[in-house]
């Protein structure tokens, strides 16, 4: 008799559909991300990767289906007011492709903003946690700097620290390698693996095949808004079964997927 309890996903996406300008851009997409798993959401530019992330983070309304992040469920319809999304914000962190740091705030202020204003932490507590996060990501010495003074790799690490400040179960990342050189890509992969060992789930939207092959546990491939293939990174990227995956491997994606 097996007494092992099933592992609950950090996010369960079911039959997700998304509309944009009266057009269906995501069609009945379903998948889970488990704790401790790095999942690469892949596809050529325009496939729908960023749109899926924005749906999970409640940044765009859902057309149909559900997104379940433990005890928080998003359903079709208008987005709830921000006051009702507080529980979700504490469970989901997002790192945007362009980092989206506030230019008028220092690195430390960027990281402490959400804990102070969303969770009501004292400045002292928020500063302590932020300092620890920044140090763990190798940018502790940049706490007083402003975003314009950071390199691309430093800005990304600060954005990761900001996303982790609320201690989320799920970390979403949108094209995190787009501005990184090979050494920084490797460093990022090591950082993500360390986060996964903390039993966080990571969903990384990327068209970077080498990065996914090296660091992802599982790959989900989108093509024209549909989930067409999924499995281990080795199986999907070494033995693609769908034309959408083969197009990705042939380098037909662009360096940006900011719109979808």
N, C-alpha and C positions, 0 to 999 in steps of 0.2 A: 504494500500500500504506500502511495506517494503522498506524504503530508506537506509537500512544498506548496506554499501559497502562490497563486499567480502574481506576476509582477504587474502592477498597475502602470499604465502609460502616464507620462507627464502631460501629454496632449493626445487627444483622440479626435481626428477630423473625420466627419462622416458626411458623404454625399454633398460636399461643399460646392456651391455654385456662386459665382460672382458676376455682377453686371457692371458694365461701364458704357455710358452713353447709349443705353438701350441695346447693347450688344453683350452676349454671354462670353466672358473671357476665361472663366474657370467652370469646368463641366464635371460635376459629380465626382469630385476628388475625395478619396478616403485613405487615411493612413494613421499610424501611431508613431510616436517617438517615446522610447523607453528611458527610464533613468539610467545614467551612465553611458548613453549611446550618442555617438556623433553621426548624424544623419545628413547627407548631402542632398539637397533639392536641386536637381540639375535640368538643363535644357538650353536650347539656343535662345538668343535674345528674342523677347516677345512671347516666350512660352507660358509665362504666368507666375514665375517664381516669386517676384516681389509682391505680387497681389496676394498670394497665399500667406506670406509672412504678415502682411498688413491686416488680413482678415483675422489671423490668430491673435495679433496684438490689439485688436479692436480699433484699428485706425481707419477701416472702411467697413460699411455695413454689409452683411451677408445677404445674398439673394435667396439662397435655400441651403438646407442642411444644418449641421451643428458643428461647433468647436467646443470641446470639453477639456478644460484644464483643471484636473482633479474635481473639486466641488463647484467650479464656476463654469457655467454653460452659456455660450453665445448662440443665439438663434436668428433666423431671418427677420429682417425689419430694420428700422432705424436704430442707430447706436444708442445704448442707454446713456443717460447723463453721466458725467465723469464721477460724480459722487457714488454711483452704483458700480463703477468699474474699479473701485479702489482695491477690491480683493484680487482682481485679475492683474492689476499693475504690480502687486506684490509677488506674483507668481511668474510673470513673464517679463524678461528684459530683452531689449532690442538694440542692436548695433547697426546703424544705418550705413549705407555705402559711402556717403560723403561725411560720415562721422557725426555731422549736425551738432557739434559743440557750440555753446553760446559764446560768441566772440568777445562779448563785453565782460565775461566772467573768467576768473582764473581757473586753472585746472582743478584745484581743490574745491572751488565754488561750484564748478560744473558737476562734480561728483556728489557734493552734499545737498544739492538743490532738492532732489526728490525725497530723500529721507526726512529733511526738515519740513517740507511743505506737504508731502503726501502722508507720511507716517507720524508727523508731529515730534520728531526727535529734537533734542536739544542740540545746539550748535556744537557743544563739546563732544557729545556722543557721535554725531555725524562726522566731525573732523577726525576723530580717532579711527573710526571705521574706514573712512576715505583714505587716510594716511596709510593704513595697513594694506588696503587694496592696491593703492598706487605702488607701494614698495614691493608687494608680491609680484607685480607686473613689470617691475624694472623701471618705473618712471616716478619713483618717490621724490627724486631730486628736482622734478619739474612741477611740483605742487603750486608754486607761486607764478609760474609762467602762464601766458595767455595762448589760446589756440594758434594764433598767427606765428607764434614763436616755436612751434613744434614741428618736427619732421612728420612725414606721413605715418611712419611706424609708431612714433610716440603718440600722435593724435588717435590712432586706432586703439592703442592700449589704454589711453584715457577713456575713450568711448566704451571699452569693455569694462573698465572699472566703474564707470557711471551706471552701466546696465546691471552690474553685480551688486551695487550698493544696497538694493532692496532684497538681496539674497534670493533671487528667483529660482524656481524649479526648472524653468525652461529658458534657454538663451537662444534668441533668434539673431542671425547675422546675415546681412545682405551684401553679397559680393565682397567679402573681406580681404581678398588677395589682390584686388584690382590695382592698388597703388603700391604694392610691395615687391621688392626685389627677391630673388630666390632665397637668400639667407633669412630675410624677414618672414617669408612664407613658412620656412621650416620652424622658425621660432614661434610663429602663430600656431602651427599645428601642435607643437609641444604644449603651448598654453591651453589649447582646447582639450587636449588629452588630460591635463591636470584638472581642468574643470569637470570633465566627465567622471574622473575618479572620485569626485565629491558627490556623485550620484545625481548630477544635473543632467537634463536632456539638452542636446544641442541640435538645432536645425539650421543648417548653413546653406543659403541659396548661392550657388556658384556655377559657373561654366568652366572652371579651372579643373580640367580632368586630372592633371598630375597631382594637384593638391588633394582632390577627393580620393584618388587611388592610394595616396600615401597615408591619409589621416582619417578617412571616413570608415565607419563600421558598415554602414548601409547607404545605398544610393536609391533615390526616387527620381525618375525621369518624367518631366512634363513635356508634352508636345501639343501645341495649339490648345492649351488649356486643359488637357486631359492627362491623367497619370497613366502612362503607357507601359512602364516597366519599373520593377523594383526588385531589390535583392542585395546580396553582399556586394561591396565595392568591387571585389575581384571578379565576381561572376558577371555583373552587369557591364563593367567597363572592359573586360577582356573578351566576353562572348555576347555582344549585344544582339538582342532578338528583335528590336523594333527600328524602323527607319529613323525615328526621332533620336534615338540613342546613337545610331551610326552617324547622323548629321552632326551631332555634338562632338563625336570623336574625330570627325574630319575637319574640325576647326571652323565650322560655319557659324558659331556664335560670335557675337561682338564683345567688346570689352565692357559693355555696360548693359544693365537690364533695369534701368531706373524706372521705366514706365510700367512694365508688367513683370 
